Structure formats: structure tokens, C-alpha cells
Amino acid sequence: LGIALGLIIVGAICVIYRYIADKKEKQNGRDKYNKNLADFQNEYNAYANKLGVVRNGTQVILLDGAEKIPQHIWISEGKINLFPAREHYERRISAIKRPDITELKFRSIFIEDIWYFEEYGELRKYASVSGGGISLKGAMIGKIIAGDAGMIIGSRESIKTDIVSEDDRMVELIYKKSHGEVENLEFSHEVYTVFKKLIPDKELKRIRNLQ
């Protein structure tokens, strides 16, 4: 009995010790994550200030391969400027790593070097019809309430019509780089309104109308 009691006590001590160790490990992980987050935020703010990034609340989505990167956008000294938003990279922070701040790409393009911006793709809307099939549950309820006639009526599911939108529109910005090469950047469609406000003379439709 004494041996059994001793084993129980030892087992209980091991469980308590493991619980305390796990809790401490989780707390250490949270502390390391919070430190990485705070360090990254400080690094980002210092780097953005050094580059003169204007964080005025206006953001656009740059399409970089399969990645969608929100960008601060502003105009200064005849240039349109883009710099990634901090929040996008905070999702990559963990207890063991954080993004390298120098990998965040600052883009600055002279407005006079921009050829045009253009939207392409389509916004499609169509009706999606569902229902109209056989409902066994409805048939059973209909039979209970109104007999065989109710069973026939209740067996039919109601038909539902929804308007579905598919939007694959994007915006392309074409410009000339400093050494003469032509480059393009792609954005989600929301940037179209921003570009029309910031660089209206570079809208392809407007250029064509003037010609």
C-alpha cells in the first residue's frame, strides 16, 4: 500500500511539474513573439521614416505573383511612391523569426515616365438558380398535413435565384525605368479610382480620347 501511495504521489508530482513546464514554455513563446513583434514595428517605423514614407491612410493592393501586398501610396516631388504596409508582414512573425525590414521594397516612379494605366478583365453577373429538386422531408410533412396531394406538393423544393458576381478586373501601370526598359505593375481593381485621382492624365482612356 505504501509503495502504491508513493507511486501515486510521484505520478502526481510529475503531472504538476509537466503542467508548470508547459505553461512556462508557452509563456516564453508568447514573450518571444511579442518581442519580435515590437522589434519589427520599431524597425519598420524607423525605416519608413528614413525613406520618407507617407502613411496617410490611402492603400492599394499590389499583385506580386500569387501574393497580394497592400501598399501605402502617395505623390511627392513629381513621383508616385509605393511602400508595403506593415500589417501585411506582421502575419509572418513568430517566436523564432521576423521579416528582414530591408526586404520591403520601396518603389518611386517619376510621373513623367509613366506611359499609362489601364483596367482589364471583366465584371460578370449572372443568375444562379438552386432548388426545385425532391425533398423527402417536405414530402413526409406534406403527407401528414394534406395526404397524398400534400405529399406531391411538399416534395418539391422551392426554387431560389441569386445574383452572383465574378470580378477578375485588374489595373496595369506601364512605365519606363531609368535605363530605358519598360516595366509594368499590376494592382487589384480598387486602385483605378486612386490613380484617376492622383495621375488622371495617365489614364489610357483619356489619352485615347485626346488623340
Beta strands, then each sheet from edge to edge (+ up, - down):
strand 1: 59-64
strand 2: 67-76
strand 3: 79-84
strand 4: 107-110
strand 5: 114-120
strand 6: 123-130
strand 7: 160-167
strand 8: 170-176
strand 9: 182-188
sheet 1: 4+ 3- 2+ 1- 9+ 8- 5+
sheet 2: 6+ 7-
end
